[in-house]
Amino acid sequence: MPVLNIHHRTTYIFREKVSLSPHRLMLRLREGRELRLLSHEISIFPEAELSWSNDVFGNAIASATFQTPSASLVVDSMAAVDLTAAEWPVFDIAVSAINYPFLYTDSDWTDLGALTVQQYEDSDCRLATWARGFVAGTPTDTLSLLKDISLGITSSISYQSREEEGTQAPLTTVDRGWGSCRDFAVLFVEAVRSLGFGARIVSGYLFNPDSSLIGSTNHGSTHAWAEVFVPGAGWITFDPTNRSIGGANLIPVAVTRDIAHAAPVSGSFTGATDAFLSMDVVVEVKTLDPALVARL
């Protein structure tokens, strides 16, 4: 896959000048064996001082502190990445986990912790019952089960882009029969957690050069998907929105227990109650010119 350039711009417009509180930025891409970050730069208006830290999952977090009141806030993130994820990955699942149900080792279970616990109320076990409907037998092939749940989401639920913030509860997505990529990711993660798997949400970008994938404009977009921990293979990527497995075309920024913790830009301001006018997000994911790659 070619080297990719990612431009993510978030713009806030206010009716008048406001005082901006420190803002939390999750924009630095998450490097790994399938993704190498070649360059990354954040520019902000009005001028801000950035300090960096890492959260409990190892995600890079920048805190932007402002000194000057402003009637707008523009956060620009520019990155170049080398994405090498295979389109048809092979997973070396441990013999003990090839068939479901299986038991995590005590140490894995301890480390997975809250990633095995459902985050949304399911007092009547409706979601757990829905998920168990994909279990073909006892035992059943683990990877096939996870694939079936991912495929089952897009087979029974329609994709619908939503501009408003927030994520639907999993049962709301099931009941409504439609959802966005983040709704699909949350439903998948909560469903497999109800079956005893450790799973986490991933937020990032989707590279869609031929417009064949769902959840993206021609230039690219923010995206959400999931990872499930399977002994031997480790974290396996599932994108239920596109019925895919593995990290091809997926550019991760952050992994989280709850998607609410993965907002790219978050913060507040002090000003009139009607000061906020609008927010606009533009994402472009494009192939980088080879001449520019040589300079990195």
Secondary structure as UniProt FT lines:
FT   STRAND          3..20
FT   STRAND          23..25
FT   TURN            33..34
FT   STRAND          35..45
FT   STRAND          48..54
FT   TURN            56..57
FT   STRAND          60..66
FT   STRAND          70..83
FT   HELIX           95..97
FT   STRAND          99..100
FT   HELIX           106..112
FT   HELIX           113..116
FT   TURN            123..124
FT   HELIX           126..132
FT   TURN            133..134
FT   STRAND          140..141
FT   HELIX           142..156
FT   STRAND          158..159
FT   HELIX           170..176
FT   STRAND          178..179
FT   HELIX           181..194
FT   TURN            195..196
FT   STRAND          198..206
FT   TURN            209..210
FT   TURN            218..219
FT   STRAND          220..230
FT   TURN            231..233
FT   STRAND          234..239
FT   TURN            240..243
FT   STRAND          244..245
FT   TURN            248..249
FT   STRAND          250..256
FT   HELIX           259..262
FT   STRAND          265..266
FT   STRAND          269..270
FT   TURN            273..274
FT   STRAND          276..287
FT   HELIX           290..293
FT   TURN            294..295
//
